[in-house]
Amino acid sequence: MRFAGKPGDRATRSVKGSQVMKYALYIIASSALGGCAVPADRPEGQVRAQPELSSDTPVDDGTYLARIDPLGGQWFVDRIGDRDLSRLNAWVDFSAGGFLNHGAGCFGSYPAFYRLSGAQVTVTRLERVETGKCPGDTAAERTAAAESERLFASFLDRLAGWSRQGDVLTLTASDGTRATLRRPVDPNPELRGRWLIESIGGKPLATDRPATLEFRRGFIGAYADCNRISAQFTTPSPRRIAVSERVLATEKGCIPGDEAEDRLMVQAIKGAAAYRLAGDRLIFTGGPGMVVRRPPPPDRRLAGEYEQCGSTMLGAYHQGPVTLAISESGMRDNAGCTARYVANGPDLDVRLADTPACKATAPPYAAGQAVDVGGDISVLSLWRPDGFGFNEEGQLILRTKRTHMTMCRKGAPRPFGS
């Protein structure tokens, strides 16, 4: 996928204002289910990583992603200074390694970019915060909600520092004002995460890409070959589930067969009344009934071959495929730039080779500013990875000098590989 514009037209290689925000929102939505790009051909001379790996191969123990992205995920706001925001369900979602959304009483989703440097954090907003209509039974309630939205937005725009103790996050503004946030507790931890849909109504669900079901804090989502589907749900009693009649979906036009898959998944989700766990399977009863299973554990070894997927494209203009071949001690990218590296936990010390392929330079970091990368332009040289971790789908997240970069392992099982 490329940004609009003709190759060679420098003016088209930066994305600003609402275009950046809309594109970033799309990236977050589309990467939520781990979709990956179509496999690209290897650059000439690129060698596959050896399948037999020694005990020296760096492996993520499951904590690395939180260590390279300590703010990642959603947080609920308890207080800002002496103001209690907990009753308004104020929240901020740090995601895509440099992109955030937030809300505090209205409908939220006010995008901005954030950047960490040790205990310091800066926020860059490219669009004004417009509260629009806010919910409330009275004019006073709606006014209070809008005021809270503006208060929280103004605080984030002045953000200067952060500290974290477990599931409690403290954010500090440039004027010394502090906010206390906490991780939301998932009321249904046994359901949380992604599942692969095996059957609906006792019949296998045959789709071009594996159909997935996802649970996250009161929301259930599904995706196969057409639209992304989402609805709220509750568990009124043990092993009982109640899904909202209102199901939201994207409005992508699809062929009749794919649309039929969507209708079948909606029917199964809305009809679900109870569930039970059977090993790695989750069985729903009510409506047509549905059986889903957990995907296999992801491969968290750093060595392997990877290609662009997920939020790789956030803030970058792709001239061609973005690939990385990683061995136990070396890396090679799409442009033929090679590097040696040493891993210390999630931290990487990467030393580029003194070759023409590694000489590409990038302009100073600017939030939302697109940078040429891919093809014969070295991603190692421009982005300079210095940390790694794997998410629960097995995607490689590289912390870089610009933002986080998401890569899919070549040959890994779909829907989370390429």
N, C-alpha and C positions, 0 to 999 in steps of 0.2 A: 504494500500500500504506500502511496506517495501523496504528499501534499499537492494541492493544485499548483499549476505553473509549468512552464516549459523548461527542460534542462538548459542550464546555462544562463537563465534569467535570474540574476542575483536578487532582484526585488521580490521574487516569489519564494525565496528560500528562508523567509522568516515568517512566523505566524504570531500575530499580536492580537491583543484585545479579545473580543468575543470569539474570534476564530480559535484562539488558543484554548479558551475555556471550554468551548463546545467540543473541540477535539479531545481535550484531556478527559472530559466527562465521558466521551465515547470510549476512550481507551480504558478507563476504569470499569465501565460497564462490560465491555467486551472481554477484558482480561479476567473478570470475576469467575468465569467458568473455564479459564485456562486454555482458550483457543490459541492455536499456534499457526504460524505462517506455513505456506506450502514449502516443502523441503527444497533447498537451493543446491545447485551443483557446487562441489568443492572447488575452491581456487586451485589452479594448477600447482602441483607439488605439495599440496596439503596432505599430511599423513594421518590416517585414523589413529586415535588413541588405542593402546593395546588393551584387549579385553581382559587379559589376566593382569590384575593389579596387586601390587605388593602391600604389605602392612604400612608402608610409608605414605600411601595415598591419603591426602587430606580428606577427612570425612566430617560432615556436620553432625553433631550429636543431638540435633533437634532444638538447640538454643541459639544457633548462630544468627538466625534472621532477627530475633528480638535484640541481639547484641549489636548488629550493624544498623538497625532501624528501631531504636528504643521508643520512639513515639508512635510507631506504626499501629494502626487500628483505631477503633472508636473509644472515646472517653466521654463520660457524663460530667457536667460541671456542677459542683456543689456551691461554690461561692466565688465571687469576684470582689476582692476587698471585703467590705462589710455587707455586701448585697447577696442575698440568698437566691440562687437561680435553680435550685433543685426541683422546686414544684413545677417549673416550666419545661422540665426535661431538656435542658440545654445540653448540647453535644458538639463535639468536634471530631472529625474523622481524618486522621493523617494517613494518607495512602499514596501509592505509586512513587514512593521514595522522593517526595518533593512537592506533593499536591495535597491540599486540604479543602474540606467543605465543613460548614458548621451551621447550627441553628439554635435559637434560644426563645422559642415561644411562637414564632410564625412557622413558615414552611421551610425555612433554611435553604441549604444548598447555595451558599455564597462562596464561590471558588477563589482560591489564592494559591500562591507558591510559597513553600517554606524551605529553609536551608539551615542545617545544623553545622556548627563548628565547635566541637567540644560541648561545653555547657551553655554556649550561646546559640540563639536561634533568631532568624530574621524572616519576616513575612513580606512578600511582594504581591500586591493586589493590582490586577490590570483592568478590573471593572468595578464600578461603584456598587455599593450595597444598596439595593432597592428592596425595601421590606414588602411592598405591595399589600395585598389583603392578608390580614391575620385573623385566626379563629378567636371566638369569644362570644358569649351570650349578650354581653353589654358593650357599649362604646368604651367604657373604662377598662374592661378586660382587653379589648383589642388594642387600645392605646398602650396599655402596660406591656403587652406582648411585643409590640413594635419597638417600644423603648428598650426592652431587654435585648432584642435583636441588634439594635444599634450599639448598645453598651458593649455587648460581647464582640461585635465586629471591630469597634474602636479599640478594645483591649488587644485583640489579636494583631491589629495593624501596628501596635506599639510593642509587640512582643520582643523581648531581649534575652531571656534566659529560661532554663528549665532544669528541674531535678526530679528524680523519681525514686520512690521507695516501694518496691513491689507493685501493687496495683493502685498506688496513689501517686498522682502526677502534680507537681507544682510548677505553674508557669508564672513568670515575672515580667512585667512591662517595664519600659524604659524609665517610667516615673516611680518605680518601686512597687506599684500595685501588684498584688499576688492573687492568683486564682488557684483553687484546689479542685482537682478532677479525679475521678475514679473509673476503673474499668467496670463496664456493665457486667452483671452476672447473668450468664445464660441459664434460663429456667429449665432448659431441656438439654443438658449436656450429652445425653445418650443419643439424641438426634442430630446434634450439631455437625456441620460439615457437609461434604459432598458424597453422594451415593450414585451408583450406576443403576438405571432402570432396567430390570430384567424382563418383566412381563406385566401386562395389564389385562385384567379379565381372564387370567389363566393362559394367555397367548403371548409368546415372545414379542417384544417391541423391536422390530427390525428397522434400524435407521442407518443412514449413511455414516454419521458420526455417532459414537456412543451417547445415548440420551442420559442426562444427568438430573438429579434432584438435589436440592441444597436447602439446608436449614440454618438460619442465623437469627437468633434472638427475636422470635416472634414472627419471622417471615419464612415462607416456603417458596422456592423458585424451581423452575424446570426449564430445560433447554435441550433441543435435539437438532433438527435441520432447518428450522424456520425462525419463529419468534421466541423471545425470552419472556417467560411467564412468571408472575409473582403474586402472592396473596398473603394476607396476615393469617395467623392461626393462634389458637390457645389450646392448652391441655387442661380441661375443666376437672379431670380426675385422673388417677393413675391409668396409663395406657389408653386414655381416651383423647381424641383430637377433634377440634372444631375449626374448620377452615372458613374464612370469610366468603360470603357470596360474591363479593366484589373481587374479581381477578383482573389484574393489570397485565398488559402485554404490549410489546413493541408492535409496530404496524408495518412490518416488512412484507411485501408481496411475495408469495411463495407458490410453487406448483401445487396442484390439488392434493397430491399424496402427502406432502409435507404439512399442509394445512390440516389434513385429517389427523396426522400424528399430534399436532398441537391440540386439536379438539379432544382427542382421546386422553391426553395428559391432563387437560383442564377437568375433564369429567372425573378422572381418577382422583385428582387432588380435591375437588369440591365434594366428592362423595365419601371421602375417607372419614370414618367415624372412630376407629380404634386401630391400635397397632401392637405388634409384639416383636421382640428380638429373637432371632434364631441363629446363633453363631454370628457370622458376618453379614447376615441378611436381616432386613427389616420388612415385615409383612403387614400391609394395611388391609383392613376389612371395611366394608361399607362401599356403596357404589359398585363399580366393576371390580374393585380390589386391585392391589398393586404390590409387586415384590421388587425390592431394590437391594443392592449389596454394596458393601464397602469396596473401593478400589484397592489393589494391592499396595503395600507400603512403598513410598517413593525411594528411588536410589539417591542417596545423599552423598555419594562420592564425587569429589570435584572433577576428577579426570573423566574426559569424555568429549564428544563432539556436540556443539550447540549451534542453534540458529535463532534469529530474531523471533520474538513473540511477545504477547502481553504489552507492557508499557515501554518496551524497547524504544518505540518511536516518539515517546513524549519528549519534546524539545529537540528532535533531530530530523534532518531531511535526508531521506535515503536515496543515495545514488545507485545502490545495488544491494545485493544480499549482505547481511551482517552475520558473520559466522565466527566461531571460536573453536579451535581444537586444543584441548588442555590435556597434558600428560601429567606425570607425577611431579614434574619440576619445571615444565615449560608451557608456553602458550604460543599459538599462531592464529592470526586473524584473517579476515577476508582479503586484506591487501597484501598478505605475505609478511607482515611485520611479526617478528618473533620476540619472545621475552623469556627470561628466567624468573622464577618466583620462589619465595619461601613463605609458607603459611604458618602463622602463630595463632592457633585457634581460628576465629573468623577473619583475622587481619592478614592481608597479603602485602608483601614487599615485592613489587614487580619492577624488574630492571629491563628496559627495552634494549634490544640489540642496536648497535651503531650502524644501521643500514638505511638506504634511501627510503625503503618502505615504511620505516618508523619515524620519518621526519615531519609528518603532517602536524601542523599546529592549529589550535582553535582559538578564537577570540576569547577574551575574559568571560566568565560565567555571567549570564543575564537571564533572569527568570523568564521562561517562556520563549526565549530566543532560539530559533532553530539553528542547528549546526550540521553541515554536510558530513555524512558518515556513510560507510558501506561501499561495496564494490572495491574500487582501487584506492579508497580513502580509509586509512587505518583506524579502526575503532579503539585499538589499544593505545595508539598515540594520542588520539583526541580525548578519550574518556578516562584513561589511567585508572583502572580498577585497583582498589586498595582494601577490599573486604568482600566476603561472600557468605551466603546462607541459602537454604532451600525452603520454599514454602511447602504447605501440606500436600500440594499437587505434584511436587517434584520439580517445579520450575527453579532454575538457578537465578538468584537475585544477586547482582554484583553492585556493591557500593563503589561509586566512581567519583572523580573530581567534580562532576557536574550534577549528577542525580543518580538514582538507582536504575539499573538496566535489567530487564527480565529476559531470560533465554530459555528455550526449550531444548531438551536433550533429543538429539536425532535418534530415531529408531525406538524411542520409549513408547509404551502402549498409549493409544489415544483413549480419552480425549485430552490427556495432560501432556503427552509428548507430541512429536511431529509425525 
